[in-house]
Amino acid sequence: MRIGLLGFGTVGQGVYELTGPRPDMQVVWVLCRRPLSLPDAKVTHDFNDILLDPTVDTVVEAIGGLHPAREYVLAAIRAGKNVVTANKALVATFYDELLPLTLEKGTLLRCTASVGGGIGWLSELERVRRIETVRSVGGIMNGTCNYILDAMTRRGLSYEDALAQTQALGYAEADPTTDVDGIDTWHKLIVSANIAFGVSLDISAIPAAGIRRIRGEDVARFRARGYTCKLISRAQAEEGAYHAYVQPELFPQGAPEAAVPENYNLITLVGSTSGRQSFLGQGAGRYPTAYNVVQDCVDFLSGRGFYCGYGPKVPVTNDRPMRYYVRGGWPRERTRENWDGAAVTEPVPVAQMHRWLKENPEAFIAALPE
C-alpha cells in the first residue's frame, strides 16, 4: 500500500511513525503547509502531486475541518483511491456525498478514528451488525467536556478554571466552541447512528446543547442530591422511528457514566441479542487515534470498506418527554420542583426543550433520570 498523507499534525505524525516499520504500507507523499523534510517520503504543498500519482492507492486525510478536506477526499475517491479519515465533521456533514460516490467508484472508505479515538467503536458496530439489530447508541463522546465536568464535580473547579486546565493539557483548542457547545459530540453521534442503524439521519432535526453555561452552583445542586452531570449523546431506533440528540444529563453517583474520569469516553450500544455493551477509553491523542487510522489501512489490505451499506434518508422525531433541570427563565407554571432557585420541569418533549433553549441561550439545562 502506498499512502498519500494529508496533514502532518498530531494525528498525521502518528500515522507516519506507525506505518514506518511496516513492510505492507508506506507513506510516500505528505501534504504539509509548513517546511518539512522527511527521509523516506516526498513533501508537497500541492494536493495534485498526490492525486495525479498513479502509484498512490490510499489517501489518509488528517487535516481536519470541512474545507479543503471535502474537496480533497472527493477528488481522491473520483480518482479511484481508497480513503481513510479521522474527520468526524467531514463524514457527518457530507455522508450523503461520500457513501454514494464510493459505491459508484468502487473504492474503500473507513473512518474508525473519527469516533472514540483509540476505542475502535465503529469497528465494533460493524461486528455487532453482522448478527443483530442495534437499537440504540450513545454516551460520553467528548473528552474535553468530560474533563471539565469531572474537574468541576470532583475538585470543585469553576467552569473557567476547568476549561483553562483542559487547554493547558492540550485537550481543548484555544477556541473551545466545537467541544463545549456539543458540536463535536453531535458529529460523532451522527456517524455512529448512521452506521448502527444503516440509514442516513436527517441531521437538521438533531439538536445539540452543550455545557458552556454550566456553573459551580449547578454542580453543587446536583451533588447535594446525589447526581453527576455529563454531556451525553443518544440515538434510538424504535419501530421505524428515530430519535437523536446531544445534551447534558444527570446520573446517580453509582451509575457507570458518573464514574468516567478526566478525558475518557464511555460509549454504549444496545443490541437486540447482546443487550448493553459499553466501551471505555481515551477519546483522543496522537497514538490512540493514529492506531485506528492504521487499522483502517490494514482493513483495506483485506478489502474491507465502509461499515454498512448506504441506507435511506430518514426523519428524526424527538418527541420523547423528559424532565429537566433548568437554570434561567423557565416559566413558573411549568415547574414541578424548585431546587434552590432553579426549576425542575414537568415532562417536556426533547425537541420542545431544545427549541426553548435556543430562545433562551443564557439558560442551562440538564435532563434528569427517568
C-alpha positions as CSV (number, residue, x, y, z in Angstrom):
1,M,0.0,0.0,0.0
2,R,1.3,3.4,-1.0
3,I,-0.1,6.2,1.1
4,G,-0.6,9.9,0.4
5,L,-0.9,11.5,3.8
6,L,-2.8,14.8,4.1
7,G,-1.6,16.8,7.1
8,F,1.4,16.3,9.5
9,G,0.0,17.5,12.8
10,T,-0.7,15.4,15.8
11,V,-2.5,12.5,14.0
12,G,-0.6,12.7,10.8
13,Q,2.8,12.4,12.6
14,G,1.4,9.4,14.5
15,V,0.3,7.7,11.3
16,Y,3.7,8.3,9.7
17,E,5.5,6.8,12.7
18,L,3.2,3.7,13.0
19,T,3.4,2.9,9.3
20,G,7.2,3.4,9.1
21,P,8.3,-0.1,10.3
22,R,5.6,-2.0,8.3
23,P,6.5,-3.8,5.2
24,D,3.0,-3.8,3.8
25,M,2.4,0.0,3.7
26,Q,4.5,3.1,3.1
27,V,3.8,6.9,3.3
28,V,5.2,8.1,0.0
29,W,3.8,11.6,0.0
30,V,2.9,14.1,2.7
31,L,0.9,17.2,2.1
32,C,2.1,19.9,4.6
33,R,1.8,23.7,4.5
34,R,4.9,24.3,6.6
35,P,8.5,23.5,5.8
36,L,9.2,19.8,6.4
37,S,11.9,17.3,5.3
38,L,11.4,13.5,5.7
39,P,13.9,10.8,4.8
40,D,11.5,8.4,3.0
41,A,8.6,10.5,1.8
42,K,8.1,13.4,-0.6
43,V,6.7,16.6,0.9
44,T,4.4,18.8,-1.1
45,H,2.2,21.9,-0.8
46,D,0.1,20.8,-3.8
47,F,-2.5,18.1,-3.4
48,N,-2.4,17.4,-7.1
49,D,1.1,15.8,-6.7
50,I,-0.7,13.1,-4.6
51,L,-3.8,13.0,-6.7
52,L,-2.0,12.5,-10.0
53,D,0.5,9.9,-8.8
54,P,-0.9,6.6,-10.1
55,T,1.1,4.6,-7.6
56,V,-0.7,6.1,-4.7
57,D,-3.6,3.8,-3.9
58,T,-4.7,5.2,-0.5
59,V,-5.2,8.7,0.8
60,V,-5.2,9.4,4.6
61,E,-6.9,12.6,5.4
62,A,-5.6,14.1,8.7
63,I,-6.0,17.9,8.2
64,G,-9.5,18.2,9.8
65,G,-12.2,20.7,9.2
66,L,-14.7,20.7,6.2
67,H,-12.7,22.6,3.6
68,P,-10.5,21.8,1.8
69,A,-10.8,18.3,3.3
70,R,-14.1,17.6,1.4
71,E,-12.7,18.7,-1.9
72,Y,-9.5,16.6,-1.4
73,V,-11.4,13.5,-0.3
74,L,-14.0,13.6,-3.1
75,A,-11.2,14.1,-5.7
76,A,-9.3,11.1,-4.3
77,I,-12.4,8.9,-4.5
78,R,-13.1,10.1,-8.0
79,A,-9.6,9.2,-8.9
80,G,-10.1,5.6,-7.7
81,K,-8.1,6.0,-4.5
82,N,-9.2,4.5,-1.1
83,V,-9.6,7.0,1.7
84,V,-9.1,6.8,5.5
85,T,-10.2,9.8,7.6
86,A,-10.3,10.7,11.2
87,N,-12.6,13.7,10.4
88,K,-16.0,13.2,12.1
89,A,-17.2,16.6,10.9
90,L,-16.5,15.7,7.3
91,V,-18.2,12.3,7.4
92,A,-21.2,13.5,9.3
93,T,-21.8,16.6,7.1
94,F,-21.1,15.0,3.8
95,Y,-22.3,11.5,4.4
96,D,-24.8,11.6,1.5
97,E,-22.0,12.6,-0.9
98,L,-19.2,10.3,0.3
99,L,-21.0,7.0,0.6
100,P,-22.8,7.0,-2.8
101,L,-19.6,8.2,-4.5
102,T,-17.5,5.3,-3.0
103,L,-20.2,2.9,-4.3
104,E,-20.1,4.4,-7.7
105,K,-16.3,4.4,-8.0
106,G,-15.8,1.0,-6.3
107,T,-13.4,2.5,-3.7
108,L,-13.0,1.9,0.0
109,L,-13.7,4.4,2.8
110,R,-13.2,4.0,6.6
111,C,-13.2,6.4,9.5
112,T,-12.8,4.4,12.7
113,A,-10.7,7.1,14.4
114,S,-13.4,9.7,13.9
115,V,-15.4,8.5,16.9
116,G,-13.8,7.3,20.1
117,G,-10.2,7.9,19.2
118,G,-8.4,4.7,20.1
119,I,-11.5,2.7,21.2
120,G,-12.3,1.2,17.8
121,W,-16.0,1.9,18.4
122,L,-17.1,2.0,14.7
123,S,-15.4,-1.3,14.0
124,E,-17.3,-2.8,16.9
125,L,-20.6,-1.5,15.5
126,E,-19.7,-3.2,12.2
127,R,-19.2,-6.5,14.0
128,V,-22.4,-6.2,16.0
129,R,-24.4,-5.5,12.9
130,R,-23.4,-8.9,11.4
131,I,-25.7,-10.8,13.7
132,E,-28.1,-8.5,15.4
133,T,-30.0,-5.2,15.3
134,V,-28.6,-2.2,17.1
135,R,-31.4,-0.5,19.0
136,S,-29.5,2.5,20.5
137,V,-26.1,4.1,20.6
138,G,-24.6,7.0,22.5
139,G,-22.8,8.0,25.7
140,I,-19.9,10.2,26.6
141,M,-18.1,11.0,23.4
142,N,-16.1,14.2,24.1
143,G,-13.1,14.0,26.4
144,T,-12.8,17.8,26.7
145,C,-16.3,18.2,28.1
146,N,-15.9,15.2,30.4
147,Y,-12.6,16.6,31.8
148,I,-14.3,19.9,32.5
149,L,-17.3,18.3,34.2
150,D,-15.2,15.9,36.2
151,A,-12.9,18.7,37.4
152,M,-15.9,20.8,38.5
153,T,-17.5,17.8,40.2
154,R,-14.6,16.1,42.0
155,R,-12.2,19.1,42.5
156,G,-14.6,22.0,42.8
157,L,-13.1,24.0,40.0
158,S,-15.1,26.7,38.3
159,Y,-16.0,26.2,34.6
160,E,-13.5,28.8,33.6
161,D,-10.6,27.2,35.6
162,A,-11.5,23.7,34.4
163,L,-11.6,24.9,30.8
164,A,-8.3,26.6,31.1
165,Q,-6.8,23.4,32.5
166,T,-8.1,21.4,29.6
167,Q,-6.5,23.9,27.2
168,A,-3.2,23.8,29.1
169,L,-3.2,20.0,28.8
170,G,-3.9,20.1,25.1
171,Y,-7.4,18.6,25.4
172,A,-9.1,21.7,24.1
173,E,-8.3,24.2,21.4
174,A,-7.8,27.9,22.1
175,D,-11.4,28.3,20.8
176,P,-13.3,25.5,22.5
177,T,-16.6,26.2,20.8
178,T,-16.9,22.9,18.9
179,D,-16.4,20.9,22.1
180,V,-18.3,22.9,24.8
181,D,-21.3,23.6,22.6
182,G,-21.7,19.9,21.8
183,I,-20.9,20.2,18.1
184,D,-18.1,17.6,18.2
185,T,-20.3,15.2,20.1
186,W,-23.1,15.9,17.6
187,H,-20.9,14.9,14.7
188,K,-19.8,11.7,16.4
189,L,-23.4,10.8,17.2
190,I,-24.4,11.2,13.5
191,V,-21.7,9.0,12.2
192,S,-22.3,6.4,14.9
193,A,-26.1,6.3,14.4
194,N,-25.9,6.2,10.6
195,I,-23.6,3.1,10.9
196,A,-25.5,1.5,13.7
197,F,-28.9,1.7,12.0
198,G,-27.8,1.5,8.4
199,V,-29.6,4.8,7.5
200,S,-28.8,8.4,6.8
201,L,-30.4,10.5,9.5
202,D,-31.8,14.0,8.8
203,I,-29.2,15.9,10.7
204,S,-31.2,19.1,10.6
205,A,-33.6,17.6,13.1
206,I,-30.9,16.5,15.6
207,P,-30.4,19.2,18.3
208,A,-27.3,19.7,20.4
209,A,-27.0,21.5,23.8
210,G,-23.6,21.9,25.4
211,I,-22.0,22.8,28.7
212,R,-20.9,26.3,28.1
213,R,-23.4,27.8,30.6
214,I,-22.9,25.4,33.5
215,R,-21.8,27.0,36.7
216,G,-20.4,25.8,40.1
217,E,-23.9,26.5,41.7
218,D,-25.4,23.9,39.3
219,V,-22.8,21.3,40.2
220,A,-23.4,21.9,43.9
221,R,-27.1,21.4,43.5
222,F,-26.5,18.1,41.6
223,R,-24.0,16.9,44.2
224,A,-26.3,17.7,47.1
225,R,-29.0,15.4,45.5
226,G,-26.6,12.6,44.6
227,Y,-26.2,13.4,40.9
228,T,-23.3,13.9,38.5
229,C,-23.7,15.8,35.2
230,K,-22.3,14.5,31.9
231,L,-22.6,15.6,28.3
232,I,-24.5,12.7,26.6
233,S,-25.3,11.7,23.1
234,R,-28.3,9.4,22.4
235,A,-29.7,7.9,19.2
236,Q,-32.5,5.3,19.2
237,A,-34.3,3.3,16.6
238,E,-37.8,2.2,17.7
239,E,-40.3,0.6,15.3
240,G,-39.1,2.6,12.3
241,A,-38.9,5.9,14.3
242,Y,-35.6,7.5,15.0
243,H,-34.6,9.8,17.9
244,A,-31.3,11.5,18.3
245,Y,-29.9,14.4,20.4
246,V,-27.0,15.7,22.5
247,Q,-27.5,17.3,25.9
248,P,-26.2,17.4,29.5
249,E,-27.8,14.7,31.6
250,L,-27.7,13.8,35.3
251,F,-26.8,10.4,36.6
252,P,-27.0,8.9,40.1
253,Q,-23.5,8.8,41.5
254,G,-23.4,5.0,41.3
255,A,-24.1,4.9,37.6
256,P,-21.2,3.9,35.2
257,E,-21.4,7.2,33.4
258,A,-21.0,9.1,36.7
259,A,-17.6,7.4,37.3
260,V,-16.0,8.2,33.9
261,P,-12.9,10.3,34.8
262,E,-10.9,13.1,33.2
263,N,-10.8,13.0,29.4
264,Y,-12.2,9.4,29.0
265,N,-15.1,8.4,26.8
266,L,-17.8,5.8,27.6
267,I,-19.7,4.8,24.5
268,T,-22.6,2.3,24.7
269,L,-24.7,0.3,22.3
270,V,-27.8,-1.8,23.0
271,G,-28.2,-4.8,20.7
272,S,-31.3,-6.9,20.1
273,T,-29.4,-10.0,21.2
274,S,-26.4,-8.9,23.2
275,G,-28.1,-6.2,25.2
276,R,-26.0,-3.4,26.6
277,Q,-22.3,-3.1,25.8
278,S,-20.1,-0.2,26.8
279,F,-16.6,0.8,25.7
280,L,-14.3,2.9,27.9
281,G,-11.1,4.5,26.7
282,Q,-9.3,7.8,25.9
283,G,-11.1,9.5,23.1
284,A,-8.1,11.5,21.6
285,G,-4.4,11.7,21.5
286,R,-1.7,11.1,18.8
287,Y,-1.2,7.4,19.1
288,P,-4.7,6.2,20.1
289,T,-6.1,8.0,17.1
290,A,-3.3,7.1,14.7
291,Y,-3.6,3.5,15.8
292,N,-7.1,3.3,14.4
293,V,-6.2,5.1,11.2
294,V,-3.6,2.4,10.5
295,Q,-6.0,-0.3,11.5
296,D,-8.3,1.0,8.7
297,C,-5.4,0.8,6.3
298,V,-4.9,-2.8,7.3
299,D,-8.6,-3.5,6.7
300,F,-8.1,-2.1,3.2
301,L,-5.5,-4.8,2.5
302,S,-8.2,-7.4,3.1
303,G,-10.8,-5.5,1.0
304,R,-12.9,-4.2,3.9
305,G,-14.7,-0.9,3.1
306,F,-17.3,1.0,4.9
307,Y,-19.1,-0.4,7.9
308,C,-22.5,-0.6,6.4
309,G,-24.3,0.0,3.1
310,Y,-25.7,3.4,2.2
311,G,-29.2,3.4,3.7
312,P,-32.3,5.5,3.1
313,K,-32.6,9.1,4.3
314,V,-34.9,9.0,7.4
315,P,-36.5,11.7,9.6
316,V,-35.7,12.2,13.2
317,T,-38.5,12.7,15.8
318,N,-37.5,13.8,19.2
319,D,-40.9,13.6,20.9
320,R,-39.7,11.6,24.0
321,P,-40.7,13.5,27.2
322,M,-38.1,14.1,29.8
323,R,-37.9,16.1,33.0
324,Y,-35.2,18.8,33.0
325,Y,-33.2,20.8,35.5
326,V,-33.3,24.4,34.2
327,R,-31.5,27.5,35.5
328,G,-32.6,30.7,33.9
329,G,-36.0,31.8,32.6
330,W,-38.2,28.7,32.8
331,P,-41.9,29.5,33.3
332,R,-43.1,29.1,36.9
333,E,-46.4,27.5,35.9
334,R,-44.5,24.6,34.1
335,T,-42.2,23.9,37.1
336,R,-42.6,20.7,39.1
337,E,-39.9,21.3,41.8
338,N,-37.7,24.2,42.9
339,W,-34.0,23.4,43.6
340,D,-32.7,26.4,45.5
341,G,-33.9,28.8,42.8
342,A,-33.5,26.5,39.7
343,A,-36.5,24.8,38.2
344,V,-37.2,21.1,37.6
345,T,-39.8,20.8,34.8
346,E,-42.8,18.7,34.1
347,P,-42.0,16.1,31.4
348,V,-41.2,18.1,28.2
349,P,-40.5,16.6,24.7
350,V,-36.8,16.8,23.9
351,A,-37.4,18.8,20.7
352,Q,-39.6,21.3,22.5
353,M,-37.0,21.8,25.3
354,H,-34.2,22.4,22.7
355,R,-36.3,24.9,20.9
356,W,-36.9,26.8,24.2
357,L,-33.2,26.7,24.9
358,K,-32.4,28.4,21.5
359,E,-34.8,31.2,22.5
360,N,-33.1,31.4,25.9
361,P,-29.4,31.0,25.2
362,E,-28.2,32.1,28.6
363,A,-30.0,29.3,30.3
364,F,-28.5,25.9,31.3
365,I,-30.4,22.6,31.1
366,A,-29.7,19.0,32.2
367,A,-32.1,16.1,31.7
368,L,-33.0,14.1,34.8
369,P,-33.0,10.3,35.0
370,E,-36.3,8.7,34.3
